[in-house]
Amino acid sequence: MTILKMMGEIKKLWLEQESISGKNVVRKRIDSISGLNCFIGLIGVTGARMFQMELDTTAALHKNYLRKFRGVEIQAIPYSQSHTEYTIILLEKELKEIFTMFIEDIIEKLGPVAEPQEALTLINQRVNYWKKLFSKATGEFLSADKQRGLFGELFFLSLLLQNSSNHQEALHSWRGAESANQDFAKDGNAVEIKTTKANNPSVYVSNEQQLDFTAWDHLFLGLISVTETTGNQNSLVAIIEEIKDLINHDPELTEEFETRLEHAGVSGDMIENYNEISYSVNNVRFFKIQNGFPVILKGNLLSDAIYNVKYQIDISSCGPFEVPEADVFRTMI
């Protein structure tokens, strides 16, 4: 059976089940998986679509096999004294198209499988693949540009933590996770971090307030130049773990860091998916934003009707404003 035809059959079956289920749970065995008892079903009360695989209660269900990600939950539901139903449930109906493709993929891969433990391992592999697609489909997975930007912020945060004796204060200065105009701020001082690919001489400024130094005692621009390769050596996951190691003496601070990561778009169940791009830091430069620096200020705009001004700066012209990193740390710590 072709993929398209199988998807059509699965969708047709779910539509039929929706018309007859009432408040009951209905399901139909999947004949193409001859070595296992697998079912396509519907929870009548909620209308939730599901896939089930019957397991002996002695089957080893690792905790990683039972999880919840964007729009989907995986549960082990007791069926009898001797059997458990490994169940994948769609929680959000608007994701039914991608859920259909997800279940179709599982059915196709399980076709020749007869051992439940092998099936669980295989399904878990497909879950790891598809949960990223679910997040992308809903706009929750960070784009490559946003991943690069977050890496730069976390790289600077790591430097702050390494140079500060007050880790709580250093973490609290990170504002990028809150979508503030500046990534770091403390006591009237701020730092905006820009992370660019190597050989890119310009930075993108997202609005007229981002580099408006008139609102701060001291405002710095940090420019982190990176080279991107595949691999996990210097990935987002790696820098996150590095920061956790720096603050692991304080469980509350670790929890706060994880919350801030959530706000930045990296949820706990998605962290492992940010392990594919490795960032090699080529150099780190800092500039003090002050009179004469090529910047657009809100106060210089000709009308209040002009706002949300985006522009680019050629960094090669900013040499006279470069300062040593020690000046930045002295101000921010």
TIBATOR-104791 format. One record per residue (C-alpha): chain; residue in three letters; residue number from 1; x, y, z. Coordinates in steps of 0.2 Angstrom, whole numbers. Layout:
BEGIN
<A,ALA,NUM,<X,Y,Z>>;
...
***
This chain:
BEGIN
<A,MET,1,<0,0,0>>;
<A,THR,2,<7,17,-5>>;
<A,ILE,3,<9,30,9>>;
<A,LEU,4,<-4,41,1>>;
<A,LYS,5,<-17,27,1>>;
<A,MET,6,<-12,22,18>>;
<A,MET,7,<-15,40,25>>;
<A,GLY,8,<-32,40,16>>;
<A,GLU,9,<-37,23,24>>;
<A,ILE,10,<-32,29,41>>;
<A,LYS,11,<-41,46,39>>;
<A,LYS,12,<-57,37,32>>;
<A,LEU,13,<-56,25,47>>;
<A,TRP,14,<-55,39,60>>;
<A,LEU,15,<-70,48,51>>;
<A,GLU,16,<-80,32,52>>;
<A,GLN,17,<-76,30,71>>;
<A,GLU,18,<-81,48,74>>;
<A,SER,19,<-98,45,67>>;
<A,ILE,20,<-102,29,77>>;
<A,SER,21,<-92,31,93>>;
<A,GLY,22,<-104,41,104>>;
<A,LYS,23,<-96,42,121>>;
<A,ASN,24,<-87,25,119>>;
<A,VAL,25,<-69,21,115>>;
<A,VAL,26,<-69,12,97>>;
<A,ARG,27,<-54,4,89>>;
<A,LYS,28,<-49,-7,74>>;
<A,ARG,29,<-35,-19,73>>;
<A,ILE,30,<-21,-14,60>>;
<A,ASP,31,<-20,-30,49>>;
<A,SER,32,<-4,-24,41>>;
<A,ILE,33,<6,-26,57>>;
<A,SER,34,<3,-45,58>>;
<A,GLY,35,<16,-48,72>>;
<A,LEU,36,<9,-36,85>>;
<A,ASN,37,<-9,-31,91>>;
<A,CYS,38,<-10,-13,86>>;
<A,PHE,39,<-25,-3,84>>;
<A,ILE,40,<-32,14,77>>;
<A,GLY,41,<-45,21,88>>;
<A,LEU,42,<-55,35,95>>;
<A,ILE,43,<-60,41,112>>;
<A,GLY,44,<-78,45,110>>;
<A,VAL,45,<-80,57,125>>;
<A,THR,46,<-66,69,119>>;
<A,GLY,47,<-65,64,101>>;
<A,ALA,48,<-47,61,103>>;
<A,ARG,49,<-39,50,89>>;
<A,MET,50,<-26,37,95>>;
<A,PHE,51,<-15,23,91>>;
<A,GLN,52,<-13,8,103>>;
<A,MET,53,<-1,-7,104>>;
<A,GLU,54,<-6,-21,116>>;
<A,LEU,55,<8,-26,128>>;
<A,ASP,56,<11,-39,141>>;
<A,THR,57,<12,-31,158>>;
<A,THR,58,<30,-38,160>>;
<A,ALA,59,<36,-27,145>>;
<A,ALA,60,<49,-15,150>>;
<A,LEU,61,<42,2,148>>;
<A,HIS,62,<56,15,150>>;
<A,LYS,63,<50,32,157>>;
<A,ASN,64,<56,40,141>>;
<A,TYR,65,<43,30,131>>;
<A,LEU,66,<29,39,140>>;
<A,ARG,67,<30,57,137>>;
<A,LYS,68,<20,72,131>>;
<A,PHE,69,<25,84,117>>;
<A,ARG,70,<16,97,107>>;
<A,GLY,71,<-2,91,105>>;
<A,VAL,72,<2,73,108>>;
<A,GLU,73,<3,62,124>>;
<A,ILE,74,<9,44,126>>;
<A,GLN,75,<2,34,140>>;
<A,ALA,76,<2,16,147>>;
<A,ILE,77,<-16,12,150>>;
<A,PRO,78,<-20,-4,160>>;
<A,TYR,79,<-31,-15,150>>;
<A,SER,80,<-32,-31,161>>;
<A,GLN,81,<-21,-40,174>>;
<A,SER,82,<-10,-46,160>>;
<A,HIS,83,<-10,-33,147>>;
<A,THR,84,<-7,-14,145>>;
<A,GLU,85,<-11,-3,131>>;
<A,TYR,86,<3,8,125>>;
<A,THR,87,<-7,23,118>>;
<A,ILE,88,<-2,38,108>>;
<A,ILE,89,<-16,51,109>>;
<A,LEU,90,<-19,67,99>>;
<A,LEU,91,<-23,81,111>>;
<A,GLU,92,<-26,95,99>>;
<A,LYS,93,<-38,92,84>>;
<A,GLU,94,<-30,105,73>>;
<A,LEU,95,<-15,94,72>>;
<A,LYS,96,<-24,80,65>>;
<A,GLU,97,<-16,80,48>>;
<A,ILE,98,<2,79,54>>;
<A,PHE,99,<-4,66,67>>;
<A,THR,100,<-10,56,53>>;
<A,MET,101,<7,56,45>>;
<A,PHE,102,<15,52,61>>;
<A,ILE,103,<4,37,64>>;
<A,GLU,104,<6,31,46>>;
<A,ASP,105,<25,32,48>>;
<A,ILE,106,<24,21,64>>;
<A,ILE,107,<13,9,55>>;
<A,GLU,108,<24,7,40>>;
<A,LYS,109,<39,5,51>>;
<A,LEU,110,<31,-8,62>>;
<A,GLY,111,<25,-19,48>>;
<A,PRO,112,<39,-32,49>>;
<A,VAL,113,<41,-31,68>>;
<A,ALA,114,<35,-45,80>>;
<A,GLU,115,<44,-42,96>>;
<A,PRO,116,<36,-29,108>>;
<A,GLN,117,<52,-22,115>>;
<A,GLU,118,<59,-19,97>>;
<A,ALA,119,<43,-10,93>>;
<A,LEU,120,<44,1,108>>;
<A,THR,121,<62,6,103>>;
<A,LEU,122,<57,9,85>>;
<A,ILE,123,<42,20,90>>;
<A,ASN,124,<53,30,102>>;
<A,GLN,125,<64,33,88>>;
<A,ARG,126,<50,40,77>>;
<A,VAL,127,<43,50,92>>;
<A,ASN,128,<60,59,93>>;
<A,TYR,129,<59,63,75>>;
<A,TRP,130,<41,68,74>>;
<A,LYS,131,<40,79,89>>;
<A,LYS,132,<52,91,81>>;
<A,LEU,133,<40,92,66>>;
<A,PHE,134,<25,95,77>>;
<A,SER,135,<34,110,85>>;
<A,LYS,136,<39,116,68>>;
<A,ALA,137,<21,115,62>>;
<A,THR,138,<15,125,77>>;
<A,GLY,139,<30,138,76>>;
<A,GLU,140,<37,132,92>>;
<A,PHE,141,<54,126,86>>;
<A,LEU,142,<67,139,85>>;
<A,SER,143,<73,144,68>>;
<A,ALA,144,<92,143,64>>;
<A,ASP,145,<93,162,66>>;
<A,LYS,146,<85,162,83>>;
<A,GLN,147,<95,147,89>>;
<A,ARG,148,<111,156,84>>;
<A,GLY,149,<105,172,93>>;
<A,LEU,150,<101,162,109>>;
<A,PHE,151,<118,153,108>>;
<A,GLY,152,<126,170,109>>;
<A,GLU,153,<115,176,123>>;
<A,LEU,154,<119,160,133>>;
<A,PHE,155,<138,162,129>>;
<A,PHE,156,<138,179,136>>;
<A,LEU,157,<128,173,151>>;
<A,SER,158,<141,159,154>>;
<A,LEU,159,<155,173,154>>;
<A,LEU,160,<145,183,166>>;
<A,LEU,161,<143,168,178>>;
<A,GLN,162,<161,163,177>>;
<A,ASN,163,<167,181,181>>;
<A,SER,164,<154,185,195>>;
<A,SER,165,<153,179,213>>;
<A,ASN,166,<134,183,213>>;
<A,HIS,167,<126,170,201>>;
<A,GLN,168,<108,175,205>>;
<A,GLU,169,<112,193,200>>;
<A,ALA,170,<120,188,184>>;
<A,LEU,171,<106,176,179>>;
<A,HIS,172,<93,190,183>>;
<A,SER,173,<102,202,172>>;
<A,TRP,174,<97,191,157>>;
<A,ARG,175,<82,199,149>>;
<A,GLY,176,<83,192,131>>;
<A,ALA,177,<71,178,137>>;
<A,GLU,178,<58,191,141>>;
<A,SER,179,<59,199,124>>;
<A,ALA,180,<66,215,131>>;
<A,ASN,181,<75,227,119>>;
<A,GLN,182,<92,223,127>>;
<A,ASP,183,<97,206,131>>;
<A,PHE,184,<106,210,148>>;
<A,ALA,185,<102,224,160>>;
<A,LYS,186,<107,229,177>>;
<A,ASP,187,<107,245,188>>;
<A,GLY,188,<105,257,173>>;
<A,ASN,189,<118,247,162>>;
<A,ALA,190,<114,236,147>>;
<A,VAL,191,<122,225,134>>;
<A,GLU,192,<114,220,118>>;
<A,ILE,193,<121,204,110>>;
<A,LYS,194,<122,201,92>>;
<A,THR,195,<128,184,85>>;
<A,THR,196,<133,183,67>>;
<A,LYS,197,<141,170,55>>;
<A,ALA,198,<159,172,52>>;
<A,ASN,199,<164,185,38>>;
<A,ASN,200,<147,195,41>>;
<A,PRO,201,<153,213,44>>;
<A,SER,202,<135,219,48>>;
<A,VAL,203,<123,218,62>>;
<A,TYR,204,<104,219,61>>;
<A,VAL,205,<95,231,73>>;
<A,SER,206,<77,226,76>>;
<A,ASN,207,<70,243,82>>;
<A,GLU,208,<75,261,86>>;
<A,GLN,209,<75,257,105>>;
<A,GLN,210,<88,243,105>>;
<A,LEU,211,<103,253,104>>;
<A,ASP,212,<96,270,111>>;
<A,PHE,213,<110,274,123>>;
<A,THR,214,<101,289,130>>;
<A,ALA,215,<90,278,141>>;
<A,TRP,216,<105,270,149>>;
<A,ASP,217,<120,275,160>>;
<A,HIS,218,<131,263,149>>;
<A,LEU,219,<125,253,134>>;
<A,PHE,220,<136,240,126>>;
<A,LEU,221,<135,231,110>>;
<A,GLY,222,<142,213,110>>;
<A,LEU,223,<147,205,94>>;
<A,ILE,224,<150,186,94>>;
<A,SER,225,<156,179,77>>;
<A,VAL,226,<153,160,75>>;
<A,THR,227,<156,147,62>>;
<A,GLU,228,<142,134,61>>;
<A,THR,229,<145,115,58>>;
<A,THR,230,<135,99,61>>;
<A,GLY,231,<138,91,78>>;
<A,ASN,232,<134,93,96>>;
<A,GLN,233,<151,98,103>>;
<A,ASN,234,<147,117,105>>;
<A,SER,235,<128,116,102>>;
<A,LEU,236,<114,125,112>>;
<A,VAL,237,<112,109,122>>;
<A,ALA,238,<131,110,127>>;
<A,ILE,239,<130,128,132>>;
<A,ILE,240,<114,125,142>>;
<A,GLU,241,<123,111,151>>;
<A,GLU,242,<138,122,154>>;
<A,ILE,243,<127,135,163>>;
<A,LYS,244,<118,122,173>>;
<A,ASP,245,<135,116,179>>;
<A,LEU,246,<140,133,184>>;
<A,ILE,247,<124,135,195>>;
<A,ASN,248,<121,117,200>>;
<A,HIS,249,<125,122,218>>;
<A,ASP,250,<108,131,219>>;
<A,PRO,251,<93,121,214>>;
<A,GLU,252,<81,136,214>>;
<A,LEU,253,<93,146,202>>;
<A,THR,254,<93,130,191>>;
<A,GLU,255,<74,130,191>>;
<A,GLU,256,<74,148,187>>;
<A,PHE,257,<86,146,172>>;
<A,GLU,258,<75,132,165>>;
<A,THR,259,<60,143,166>>;
<A,ARG,260,<69,157,157>>;
<A,LEU,261,<74,145,144>>;
<A,GLU,262,<55,140,142>>;
<A,HIS,263,<52,159,139>>;
<A,ALA,264,<65,159,126>>;
<A,GLY,265,<57,145,117>>;
<A,VAL,266,<67,130,122>>;
<A,SER,267,<55,119,132>>;
<A,GLY,268,<62,105,143>>;
<A,ASP,269,<55,91,131>>;
<A,MET,270,<63,99,116>>;
<A,ILE,271,<80,103,122>>;
<A,GLU,272,<88,87,115>>;
<A,ASN,273,<83,93,98>>;
<A,TYR,274,<94,108,98>>;
<A,ASN,275,<110,97,97>>;
<A,GLU,276,<113,97,79>>;
<A,ILE,277,<122,113,76>>;
<A,SER,278,<139,116,83>>;
<A,TYR,279,<145,134,85>>;
<A,SER,280,<163,138,85>>;
<A,VAL,281,<166,155,92>>;
<A,ASN,282,<179,165,82>>;
<A,ASN,283,<180,181,91>>;
<A,VAL,284,<170,192,104>>;
<A,ARG,285,<170,211,102>>;
<A,PHE,286,<162,224,112>>;
<A,PHE,287,<157,242,108>>;
<A,LYS,288,<151,256,119>>;
<A,ILE,289,<136,264,111>>;
<A,GLN,290,<138,283,113>>;
<A,ASN,291,<138,300,104>>;
<A,GLY,292,<145,297,87>>;
<A,PHE,293,<141,278,85>>;
<A,PRO,294,<131,275,70>>;
<A,VAL,295,<114,272,78>>;
<A,ILE,296,<96,278,75>>;
<A,LEU,297,<88,286,91>>;
<A,LYS,298,<70,287,94>>;
<A,GLY,299,<72,305,99>>;
<A,ASN,300,<79,310,82>>;
<A,LEU,301,<65,303,72>>;
<A,LEU,302,<55,316,63>>;
<A,SER,303,<38,311,69>>;
<A,ASP,304,<30,300,83>>;
<A,ALA,305,<21,291,69>>;
<A,ILE,306,<38,283,64>>;
<A,TYR,307,<42,268,75>>;
<A,ASN,308,<48,250,74>>;
<A,VAL,309,<63,256,63>>;
<A,LYS,310,<74,241,58>>;
<A,TYR,311,<91,244,51>>;
<A,GLN,312,<109,237,49>>;
<A,ILE,313,<126,243,55>>;
<A,ASP,314,<142,240,46>>;
<A,ILE,315,<153,235,60>>;
<A,SER,316,<169,239,50>>;
<A,SER,317,<166,257,53>>;
<A,CYS,318,<164,256,72>>;
<A,GLY,319,<182,253,77>>;
<A,PRO,320,<184,269,87>>;
<A,PHE,321,<170,263,99>>;
<A,GLU,322,<177,246,103>>;
<A,VAL,323,<181,243,121>>;
<A,PRO,324,<189,228,131>>;
<A,GLU,325,<178,215,138>>;
<A,ALA,326,<184,219,155>>;
<A,ASP,327,<175,236,154>>;
<A,VAL,328,<159,227,151>>;
<A,PHE,329,<161,215,165>>;
<A,ARG,330,<166,228,177>>;
<A,THR,331,<150,237,173>>;
<A,MET,332,<138,222,173>>;
<A,ILE,333,<145,213,188>>;
***
